[in-house]
């Protein structure tokens, strides 16, 4: 399997920095540099940079671009100003999730979709197969773009000072296109950490240059290890854990992103039914009484009977508590319900809590 991994445009930089590398979504990715706790805290308190060049980028353009994007996306991009970004999912007819993604509105005839690394080919095939009858052009630009995420309370200051990009006027969940030489660079005020920050998309050479400038300025490089601990603490889902072909956005407790008042979209009927009739299980937060660490796949029980399982679990770096997100059968999903998490042969008592374990600090 090792020899088939894809390297991002920053791969040699990670190796030179002594990063611990590991396969993720078909790519050879840095898991950590100095250590997950140090990198996590840099993002919460200061600033850190992630190589997220493994993410996929798909451009949808043409006269029917708006109509088509709204057809494949559960959120509603109608009436949005150019430069706005939407989070949401693409779903199958049965309500299961194809992927969660960001939709960047360039204008009514052009949208930029950012999808998960492990799903690139599957997503592109699915998008194309659903475009029959729409006057749109679909371009998979994943091989062209490199991407870095600069995250943390000092992100704005660093992007302005070190990279010379004017970003302070970019509102949260909006983007701006800059010109560098003869190329266009996309800078968005988004992230996956619960902190203020920016994601920068450009050619491989542009992104390498950005990375080198940030390293020179002493910005902490961060790996996928703390990307996971950061997103988890603020209740953000990871495809494959909290969302999948078997898990709908309603079951993932993400109904706020599903706009059932839209005239139509793929999966609408199934999701509407789930919303009206209720689902039999959903993703909740758990807080353990003890310091034991719950991990993905560990069973959740009540009186020895399995009622669900952990989707992501950690000892939260920012709060010091042992917490998890878990898919739990109803009626055990209510806040305050007492359950047990089975860790190997022992069971540890836990309480159902909100799945945001740490408050987000976005600049709004």
Buried (B, 14 or more C-beta within 10 A) or exposed (E): EEEEBBBBBBBEBBEEEEBBBBBBBBBBBBBBBBEBEBBBBBBBEBBBBBBBBBBBBBBBBBEBBBEBBBBBBBBBBEEBEEBBBBBBBBBBEEBBBBBBBBBBBBEBBBBBBBBBBBBBEBBBEBBEEBBEEBEBEBEBEBEBBBBBBBBBBBBBEBBEEBBEBEBEEBEEBBBBEBEBEEEEBBBBBBBBBBBBBBBBBBBBEBBBBBBEBBBEEEBBBBBBBBBBBBBBBBBBBBBBBBBBBEBBBBBBBBBEBBBBEBEEBBBBBBBBEBBEEEBEBBBBBBBBEEEBBBEBEBBBBBEEEEBBBBBBBBBBBBEEBBBBBBBBBEEBBEEEBEBBBBBEEEBBEBBBBEBEBBEBBBBE
